[in-house]
Amino acid sequence: MIQAAAVHVPPPPALLGEPPVLAVEGATKRFGSILALEDVSLEVRRGEVLALLGDNGAGKSTLIKCISGVHPLDAGMILLDGAATAIDSPAAARAAGIETVYQDLALFDNLGPSQNFYAGRELAGPAWLPRGLRFLKHRAMDRATRDLLARLQVSLHRHDLPVALMSGGQRQAVAVARAAAFAQKVVILDEPTAALGVRESRQVLSLIRRLRDDGNAIILITHNMEHVSGLADRAVVMRQGRKVGELRPSRENQQEIVSMIVGA
Amino acid sequence: MHGNTPKLATANGPPGEPLVAPSLHPPGARVRALTLALLLLRVGPFLILFLLVVVLSFLTPVFLTSRNVGNIAAQTAVIATVAMGQHLVILTRGIDLSVGSTLALASVVGALTFQNLDSSLLVVLAMIGTGAIVGSINGIVYVCGRLPHPFIITLATLSIARGLALELAGGRALPGMPDLVRLIGHGTVGWLPVSAFIVVGLALILCVLTRFVVWGRWIYAVGGNPEAARRTGIPVRPVLITTYILSGVTAGIGAVILAGRTDAGSPLFGNLLELDTIAAVIIGGASFLGGRGHLGHALVGAFMIGVIRNALNLLSVDVFFQLIVIGIIIVLAVEADVFRSHLEGRFRVLQTARTA
């Protein structure tokens, strides 16, 4: 059970004048004859958690895959801080400041936390060598990872073990922290608590809260209504590839949201 | 992917971890016991090699003489060298079946080069270059041909390289190697063969590459989770291709050592070497499923094979029996790997309990 939603300070007025950190306008995506996304628009601001809701097959995953560069959009555009940005690969999305925590976590089980953090963006030098032949800065990466995990209050008994030896909650925390470490704008979380027990879920949720308080914009996909009303500032509901509603979730309108999701 | 059933329940889904049965032992103590067991498994191959040497030196007084140790080192040098390349490939979840034939082809190309050019250096370069070319064919066809597994392409080059070697050499051994090659394969420093220094030097270079250089980290990442490696922007294809090239290069270096030892190039060299090197990597304790293990594993495995062969010879055990013994050890090594995964599963569950 989630305790009453922590007092959440709304973004300062100065931020409200800014363009949303991420805006999707008129997103449309076809897979053959299937219209997976039809003219979907949404926006998310810094320090805000946006819940993306919908039944299976509603288009949530397609939408976040378009935002994180896995699929190209057929029509529509993605604006970052108000500027249209082409996101044509996962690497481009990461470079633009969008980090995604996939449901399968995309962790390297054989590697430790800091190696997972820096996979594909290792700190290494000297710069005149080709990237693959540079020498790893082990200590700098270990230290930065330790500091970040401490700041996010993720406790691992040891930092030198491969993540294969960690509990589900610790693994999830490492994956979320990895995204947090490198996200400059948006963190997308696809069902971050689906495989976790109650206590571990709670730890991951408080981790998400800390990310939000750090000024990240967060898009959260979940099926758990408690988490939505406890954590999300706004909820966007999708059905059959279309956006069917947007509202501020609370305990009172849970039933309304569920009806919107199932279309009853 | 989302589950197949809508999960609109207000409570949490079932926990992903199995429930921990209440235990009389506190989790801390059990974690320590498991940590110890995992540590034992990790150093197991090194321990077994050590015990083997101790036992054998009691069984046959000749075993631990400097002359015999030098012999073992010389006989093991080829397997150890090529096993290090095989190890890199296995780290990426791959396999290189072509190393034995590549070694034969490289030795033949070296011998032919020597017949036409009296240059030690060019002969050595020709052998290593042949290895690199076969390796790059393996890597490029595997990656660019979008093959599901490197088994087939390396099986094909196994056949092609052997056939090419037989064709080029006219089906027989080509005698004669330049001085440098003979020194590498046959020379000694005191009682230690020069080839042992080649093995150590290569091991040092590869150790730096795998532990201290970005490329090495990428190899482990590709072997650990290829899909995640792609998503995190690791250049998976170049990493794979260079790995197969390096495997070919080690086969070329093996050709230099073997050709030097026998003062000839032969299309029949390296028969079943692919199996010896894979066995060495597995016996040494690296995981066949990729991403786990280090060079020490390949070296220990190679020496274990060398020691067992040598000892069975000294004890005048039938030659055929060697194959059986090595086969049994492979099974034990793989079971140890399975057991390790099991223990790690228990460890994970205890971690969940401990975060309570």
Contacts between the chains, C-beta under 8 A, distances in Angstrom:
chain1	res1	chain2	res2	distance
A	55	B	6	5.3
A	56	B	2	4.8
A	56	B	3	7.4
A	56	B	4	7.1
A	56	B	6	6.3
A	61	B	1	7.8
A	61	B	2	6.8
A	90	B	230	7.9
A	90	B	231	5.1
A	90	B	232	7.9
A	90	B	233	6.9
A	91	B	233	4.2
A	94	B	233	6.8
A	102	B	231	7.6
A	103	B	1	6.9
A	103	B	2	7.6
A	106	B	225	6.8
A	106	B	227	7.1
A	106	B	228	3.8
A	106	B	231	5.5
A	106	B	232	7.1
A	107	B	225	7.0
A	107	B	228	6.7
A	108	B	220	7.4
A	108	B	221	5.3
A	108	B	224	3.9
A	108	B	225	5.0
A	108	B	228	6.2
A	108	B	229	7.7
A	108	B	291	7.4
A	109	B	224	5.8
A	109	B	225	6.8
A	109	B	291	7.6
A	110	B	220	6.2
A	110	B	223	7.0
A	110	B	224	3.9
A	110	B	291	3.8
A	110	B	292	5.2
A	111	B	220	6.2
A	111	B	221	6.7
A	111	B	224	5.9
A	115	B	217	6.7
A	115	B	220	7.7
A	115	B	221	7.8
A	119	B	217	7.5
A	119	B	221	5.1
A	119	B	228	7.4
A	119	B	229	7.2
A	119	B	232	4.8
A	119	B	234	6.6
A	120	B	221	7.5
A	120	B	229	7.3
A	120	B	232	3.5
A	120	B	233	4.3
A	120	B	234	4.6
A	121	B	232	7.6
A	121	B	233	7.3
A	122	B	214	5.0
A	122	B	217	5.9
A	124	B	213	7.9
A	124	B	214	5.0
A	131	B	214	6.3
A	132	B	213	7.4
A	132	B	214	5.3
A	132	B	215	4.2
A	132	B	218	6.8
A	132	B	235	7.5
A	132	B	238	7.5
A	132	B	239	7.6
A	132	B	242	7.9
A	133	B	213	5.9
A	133	B	214	7.0
A	133	B	215	6.3
A	134	B	213	6.9
A	134	B	214	5.2
A	135	B	212	5.4
A	135	B	213	6.0
A	135	B	214	7.8
A	136	B	212	5.8
A	136	B	213	6.7
A	136	B	214	6.1
A	136	B	217	6.3
A	138	B	212	8.0
A	155	B	355	7.5
A	157	B	351	7.2
A	157	B	354	6.9
A	164	B	344	6.0
A	164	B	348	7.4
A	165	B	344	5.8
A	165	B	347	5.2
A	165	B	348	5.9
A	165	B	351	6.8
A	166	B	348	6.8
A	166	B	351	5.8
A	167	B	17	6.5
A	167	B	348	6.1
A	167	B	349	7.9
A	167	B	351	4.1
A	167	B	352	3.8
A	167	B	354	8.0
A	167	B	355	5.8
A	168	B	15	7.7
A	168	B	16	4.7
A	168	B	17	5.3
A	168	B	352	6.7
A	169	B	352	7.2
A	169	B	355	6.3
A	170	B	351	6.6
A	170	B	355	6.9
A	191	B	2	7.0
A	193	B	12	6.9
A	194	B	3	7.4
A	194	B	7	7.5
A	194	B	13	6.1
A	195	B	13	7.6
A	195	B	16	3.6
A	196	B	12	7.3
A	196	B	15	6.7
A	196	B	16	6.1
A	197	B	12	6.9
A	197	B	15	3.3
A	197	B	16	7.2
A	197	B	17	6.6
A	197	B	352	7.7
A	198	B	12	5.0
A	198	B	15	7.5
A	199	B	355	7.7
A	199	B	356	7.0
A	200	B	15	7.6
A	200	B	352	7.6
A	200	B	355	7.4
A	201	B	12	5.5
A	203	B	355	8.0
A	223	B	2	8.0
A	223	B	6	7.0
A	223	B	7	3.9
A	223	B	8	5.9
A	223	B	9	7.9
A	224	B	7	7.4
A	224	B	9	7.7
A	224	B	10	7.3
A	224	B	12	6.8
A	224	B	13	8.0
A	225	B	8	6.8
A	225	B	10	5.2
A	226	B	10	5.3
A	226	B	11	7.5
A	254	B	10	7.6
A	258	B	8	5.9
A	261	B	8	7.0
A	262	B	6	7.7
A	262	B	8	7.7
